Amino acid sequence: MPNPIMRPLLRWAEGLRFPRLALITAALFVADLLIPDFIPFVDEILLGLGTLLLANLKQRANGDG
């Protein structure tokens, strides 16, 4: 069963453009390093945001967006 927190968060993040998405991902990663497990399922959220970030980079390299 998918996490009910991640689905709406990742759906919202899909609409973000590269600079803002990269900033949010980096800030969440640094916060997770400083304070481990301060948000439940933060590791899974970071994996989803990282996937979206890489997909955005691929689209930009191909000239699709």
C-alpha positions, 0 to 999 in steps of 0.5 A, spaced: 500 500 500 503 506 498 504 511 503 498 516 503 503 522 505 508 521 499 502 521 493 500 528 494 507 531 495 510 528 489 504 530 485 505 537 487 512 536 486 511 534 479 509 541 477 515 544 480 520 547 475 528 545 475 531 550 480 525 550 485 525 542 485 533 542 486 532 547 492 527 543 495 530 536 494 537 539 497 534 543 503 530 536 505 537 532 504 541 537 508 535 537 514 535 530 514 543 529 515 542 534 520 536 531 524 535 524 522 528 522 521 525 529 523 520 527 518 516 520 517 518 517 511 523 522 509 528 518 505 522 515 501 520 522 499 527 524 497 528 518 493 521 521 489 524 528 489 530 525 486 527 521 481 523 527 479 529 532 479 533 527 474 527 526 469 526 534 469 534 534 467 533 529 462 527 533 459 531 539 459 537 536 455 532 533 450 529 540 449 522 537 451 521 542 456 
